[in-house]
């Protein structure tokens, strides 16, 4: 088994459709420019209200990227 070293970054994704879509939106966008993403951890969830109703969800993730 080899040793693993990770760099951590934080991302915040949003979606009007729910928490899972917000997570996937953040990861899909990050995937366009980052490589080596191995895991994520949800560290914060919040929502934006519009007229007293949920307008969209915001989810902040800690993402681990393996170093070359």
N, C-alpha and C positions, 0 to 999 in steps of 0.2 A: 504494500500500500504506500503510495507516495504522499508526501506532505502537501498540504493545501494552504495557500495564502490568498486572502480575499481583500478586496477594496470595497468599502461600503459607500453607497450614495443614497440620497433621498429623492424620491419622486412624488409628485402629487398629481393624481388623475381625477377627472370629473366625468359625470354622466347624469343625464336626467332619468336614466332607466334603472339605476340601482348601484349598489356597492361593487358587485362583481364586475359590472361593465366599467366602472371607474378604474378598478385595478387593471383590467385588461387594456383599457385605453392608455394608461400610463406605460405599461410594459410593451405594448405594440409600438408606441412612439419611440421609446428608448431603444428598442431593437433595431431601429433604422440606423443608429449611429454607434451603438455599443455592442461589444461581443463579450462572450464569457459570462453572461448572467446565469447564476446558478440557483439562487433562492431569493425569496422575499419575505418580509415580515410587515404586517399592517401595524403601524405605530400610532395612527390617528384617523378618526373618521368624523366628518362633520357634514352639515348640509346647508344649502343656501335656500332661504325662504322667499317665496314670491306670493304676495297676497295671502300670507298665513299658511301656505302649502309648500311642500318640498318642491323646489324648482330644479335642483340638481344636487347630487352627492359629491363630496370631495373626500378622497382617501389618500393619505400619505403613507408611502411605503419605504422601508429600508431595503435596499437591494444589494446582494453580495455578488461581486464580479470576481472570477478567478483571474489572477495575474499570470501573464505569460512567463 
